[in-house]
Amino acid sequence: MSSNASRRVARAAASGRNSKARREIPVGFYSTIALLVIVGSLVVGYSRYEKQHPPAPTGPQPRIGQSWTVALGFDYCGTYLPNLTAQATGANHGLAALANGLVSVAPKTAAVAGTNATLANFLAGYKGLTVGPSSFHYPVPSAKTYSTAAGCGGKKSQLGIYVWPSLLAKTPTRVASAAKLHFSNSEIISVAILAKGQLPKEPASAVGLGGSTTTTAPSTSASVVTPSTTAAPVSTTKTSTTKSGSASKTSSTTATTAG
């Protein structure tokens, strides 16, 4: 084989290899790029979700910054005493009586947050309000101590602290002491001196937990006006005949009568 022929064969072989190389796709490279894009998108998406949906903080509630409401009433022998007067904003670091028989539970310090959000700590922050084993001192409408010593209706009485966990509860649960009563949102509390064996009714302030309002529709008086009817005039014709000798004369008189 001549040298020219050898060179042509070599060039043809090299050309074939170059064409094959150009036709091959770098699958590994593109796969790596695609994988990086997918993983990056997932990481960004998860980070955004975590930012928008932070995990709920753990630990006992209510936490500082939370705001709850409970109903509280004081019952003496089956009659509830007037509601406590409202305290100044922020009284007792967030445990404060409202004017409608409700108590705002909105801790501002750790001293009354979590497990420290108790009836005892609320009582400690309200001047003139104390609850003991057999009596309670109530400052409204005037300071007075109510005791079990006098009994109720001729029967021996006892003091109890009762809790309804919600408006749906039918029967209250008795709690051992004010320190053992840990506030829960929308619960109902009654401090009551009653005849032994008797349970209290819910205080009237409990309705304030439902947030319901009664709307009375304004009364509408419809005035009916009867149009006056005027009767059409009635015409009456009266005919009279006068005879004079042989001649007769007839005259007509028309009278108009208004209805």
Secondary structure as a PSIPRED ss2 file (coil, helix, strand):
# PSIPRED VFORMAT (PSIPRED V4.0)

   1 M C   1.000  0.000  0.000
   2 S C   1.000  0.000  0.000
   3 S H   0.000  1.000  0.000
   4 N H   0.000  1.000  0.000
   5 A H   0.000  1.000  0.000
   6 S H   0.000  1.000  0.000
   7 R H   0.000  1.000  0.000
   8 R H   0.000  1.000  0.000
   9 V H   0.000  1.000  0.000
  10 A H   0.000  1.000  0.000
  11 R H   0.000  1.000  0.000
  12 A H   0.000  1.000  0.000
  13 A H   0.000  1.000  0.000
  14 A H   0.000  1.000  0.000
  15 S H   0.000  1.000  0.000
  16 G H   0.000  1.000  0.000
  17 R H   0.000  1.000  0.000
  18 N H   0.000  1.000  0.000
  19 S H   0.000  1.000  0.000
  20 K H   0.000  1.000  0.000
  21 A H   0.000  1.000  0.000
  22 R H   0.000  1.000  0.000
  23 R H   0.000  1.000  0.000
  24 E C   1.000  0.000  0.000
  25 I C   1.000  0.000  0.000
  26 P C   1.000  0.000  0.000
  27 V H   0.000  1.000  0.000
  28 G H   0.000  1.000  0.000
  29 F H   0.000  1.000  0.000
  30 Y H   0.000  1.000  0.000
  31 S H   0.000  1.000  0.000
  32 T H   0.000  1.000  0.000
  33 I H   0.000  1.000  0.000
  34 A H   0.000  1.000  0.000
  35 L H   0.000  1.000  0.000
  36 L H   0.000  1.000  0.000
  37 V H   0.000  1.000  0.000
  38 I H   0.000  1.000  0.000
  39 V H   0.000  1.000  0.000
  40 G H   0.000  1.000  0.000
  41 S H   0.000  1.000  0.000
  42 L H   0.000  1.000  0.000
  43 V H   0.000  1.000  0.000
  44 V H   0.000  1.000  0.000
  45 G H   0.000  1.000  0.000
  46 Y H   0.000  1.000  0.000
  47 S H   0.000  1.000  0.000
  48 R H   0.000  1.000  0.000
  49 Y H   0.000  1.000  0.000
  50 E H   0.000  1.000  0.000
  51 K H   0.000  1.000  0.000
  52 Q H   0.000  1.000  0.000
  53 H C   1.000  0.000  0.000
  54 P C   1.000  0.000  0.000
  55 P C   1.000  0.000  0.000
  56 A C   1.000  0.000  0.000
  57 P C   1.000  0.000  0.000
  58 T C   1.000  0.000  0.000
  59 G C   1.000  0.000  0.000
  60 P C   1.000  0.000  0.000
  61 Q C   1.000  0.000  0.000
  62 P C   1.000  0.000  0.000
  63 R C   1.000  0.000  0.000
  64 I C   1.000  0.000  0.000
  65 G C   1.000  0.000  0.000
  66 Q C   1.000  0.000  0.000
  67 S C   1.000  0.000  0.000
  68 W E   0.000  0.000  1.000
  69 T E   0.000  0.000  1.000
  70 V E   0.000  0.000  1.000
  71 A E   0.000  0.000  1.000
  72 L E   0.000  0.000  1.000
  73 G E   0.000  0.000  1.000
  74 F E   0.000  0.000  1.000
  75 D E   0.000  0.000  1.000
  76 Y E   0.000  0.000  1.000
  77 C C   1.000  0.000  0.000
  78 G C   1.000  0.000  0.000
  79 T E   0.000  0.000  1.000
  80 Y E   0.000  0.000  1.000
  81 L C   1.000  0.000  0.000
  82 P C   1.000  0.000  0.000
  83 N C   1.000  0.000  0.000
  84 L C   1.000  0.000  0.000
  85 T C   1.000  0.000  0.000
  86 A C   1.000  0.000  0.000
  87 Q C   1.000  0.000  0.000
  88 A C   1.000  0.000  0.000
  89 T C   1.000  0.000  0.000
  90 G C   1.000  0.000  0.000
  91 A H   0.000  1.000  0.000
  92 N H   0.000  1.000  0.000
  93 H H   0.000  1.000  0.000
  94 G H   0.000  1.000  0.000
  95 L E   0.000  0.000  1.000
  96 A E   0.000  0.000  1.000
  97 A E   0.000  0.000  1.000
  98 L C   1.000  0.000  0.000
  99 A C   1.000  0.000  0.000
 100 N C   1.000  0.000  0.000
 101 G C   1.000  0.000  0.000
 102 L E   0.000  0.000  1.000
 103 V E   0.000  0.000  1.000
 104 S E   0.000  0.000  1.000
 105 V E   0.000  0.000  1.000
 106 A C   1.000  0.000  0.000
 107 P C   1.000  0.000  0.000
 108 K C   1.000  0.000  0.000
 109 T C   1.000  0.000  0.000
 110 A H   0.000  1.000  0.000
 111 A H   0.000  1.000  0.000
 112 V H   0.000  1.000  0.000
 113 A C   1.000  0.000  0.000
 114 G H   0.000  1.000  0.000
 115 T H   0.000  1.000  0.000
 116 N H   0.000  1.000  0.000
 117 A C   1.000  0.000  0.000
 118 T E   0.000  0.000  1.000
 119 L H   0.000  1.000  0.000
 120 A H   0.000  1.000  0.000
 121 N H   0.000  1.000  0.000
 122 F H   0.000  1.000  0.000
 123 L H   0.000  1.000  0.000
 124 A H   0.000  1.000  0.000
 125 G C   1.000  0.000  0.000
 126 Y C   1.000  0.000  0.000
 127 K C   1.000  0.000  0.000
 128 G C   1.000  0.000  0.000
 129 L C   1.000  0.000  0.000
 130 T E   0.000  0.000  1.000
 131 V E   0.000  0.000  1.000
 132 G C   1.000  0.000  0.000
 133 P C   1.000  0.000  0.000
 134 S C   1.000  0.000  0.000
 135 S E   0.000  0.000  1.000
 136 F E   0.000  0.000  1.000
 137 H E   0.000  0.000  1.000
 138 Y E   0.000  0.000  1.000
 139 P C   1.000  0.000  0.000
 140 V C   1.000  0.000  0.000
 141 P C   1.000  0.000  0.000
 142 S C   1.000  0.000  0.000
 143 A C   1.000  0.000  0.000
 144 K E   0.000  0.000  1.000
 145 T E   0.000  0.000  1.000
 146 Y E   0.000  0.000  1.000
 147 S E   0.000  0.000  1.000
 148 T C   1.000  0.000  0.000
 149 A C   1.000  0.000  0.000
 150 A C   1.000  0.000  0.000
 151 G C   1.000  0.000  0.000
 152 C E   0.000  0.000  1.000
 153 G C   1.000  0.000  0.000
 154 G C   1.000  0.000  0.000
 155 K E   0.000  0.000  1.000
 156 K C   1.000  0.000  0.000
 157 S E   0.000  0.000  1.000
 158 Q E   0.000  0.000  1.000
 159 L E   0.000  0.000  1.000
 160 G E   0.000  0.000  1.000
 161 I E   0.000  0.000  1.000
 162 Y E   0.000  0.000  1.000
 163 V E   0.000  0.000  1.000
 164 W E   0.000  0.000  1.000
 165 P C   1.000  0.000  0.000
 166 S C   1.000  0.000  0.000
 167 L C   1.000  0.000  0.000
 168 L C   1.000  0.000  0.000
 169 A C   1.000  0.000  0.000
 170 K C   1.000  0.000  0.000
 171 T C   1.000  0.000  0.000
 172 P C   1.000  0.000  0.000
 173 T E   0.000  0.000  1.000
 174 R E   0.000  0.000  1.000
 175 V E   0.000  0.000  1.000
 176 A C   1.000  0.000  0.000
 177 S C   1.000  0.000  0.000
 178 A H   0.000  1.000  0.000
 179 A H   0.000  1.000  0.000
 180 K H   0.000  1.000  0.000
 181 L C   1.000  0.000  0.000
 182 H E   0.000  0.000  1.000
 183 F C   1.000  0.000  0.000
 184 S C   1.000  0.000  0.000
 185 N C   1.000  0.000  0.000
 186 S C   1.000  0.000  0.000
 187 E C   1.000  0.000  0.000
 188 I E   0.000  0.000  1.000
 189 I E   0.000  0.000  1.000
 190 S E   0.000  0.000  1.000
 191 V E   0.000  0.000  1.000
 192 A E   0.000  0.000  1.000
 193 I E   0.000  0.000  1.000
 194 L E   0.000  0.000  1.000
 195 A E   0.000  0.000  1.000
 196 K C   1.000  0.000  0.000
 197 G C   1.000  0.000  0.000
 198 Q C   1.000  0.000  0.000
 199 L C   1.000  0.000  0.000
 200 P C   1.000  0.000  0.000
 201 K C   1.000  0.000  0.000
 202 E C   1.000  0.000  0.000
 203 P C   1.000  0.000  0.000
 204 A H   0.000  1.000  0.000
 205 S H   0.000  1.000  0.000
 206 A H   0.000  1.000  0.000
 207 V H   0.000  1.000  0.000
 208 G H   0.000  1.000  0.000
 209 L H   0.000  1.000  0.000
 210 G C   1.000  0.000  0.000
 211 G C   1.000  0.000  0.000
 212 S C   1.000  0.000  0.000
 213 T C   1.000  0.000  0.000
 214 T C   1.000  0.000  0.000
 215 T C   1.000  0.000  0.000
 216 T C   1.000  0.000  0.000
 217 A C   1.000  0.000  0.000
 218 P C   1.000  0.000  0.000
 219 S C   1.000  0.000  0.000
 220 T C   1.000  0.000  0.000
 221 S C   1.000  0.000  0.000
 222 A C   1.000  0.000  0.000
 223 S C   1.000  0.000  0.000
 224 V C   1.000  0.000  0.000
 225 V C   1.000  0.000  0.000
 226 T C   1.000  0.000  0.000
 227 P C   1.000  0.000  0.000
 228 S C   1.000  0.000  0.000
 229 T C   1.000  0.000  0.000
 230 T C   1.000  0.000  0.000
 231 A C   1.000  0.000  0.000
 232 A C   1.000  0.000  0.000
 233 P C   1.000  0.000  0.000
 234 V E   0.000  0.000  1.000
 235 S E   0.000  0.000  1.000
 236 T E   0.000  0.000  1.000
 237 T E   0.000  0.000  1.000
 238 K E   0.000  0.000  1.000
 239 T E   0.000  0.000  1.000
 240 S E   0.000  0.000  1.000
 241 T E   0.000  0.000  1.000
 242 T E   0.000  0.000  1.000
 243 K E   0.000  0.000  1.000
 244 S E   0.000  0.000  1.000
 245 G C   1.000  0.000  0.000
 246 S C   1.000  0.000  0.000
 247 A E   0.000  0.000  1.000
 248 S E   0.000  0.000  1.000
 249 K E   0.000  0.000  1.000
 250 T E   0.000  0.000  1.000
 251 S E   0.000  0.000  1.000
 252 S E   0.000  0.000  1.000
 253 T E   0.000  0.000  1.000
 254 T E   0.000  0.000  1.000
 255 A E   0.000  0.000  1.000
 256 T E   0.000  0.000  1.000
 257 T E   0.000  0.000  1.000
 258 A C   1.000  0.000  0.000
 259 G C   1.000  0.000  0.000
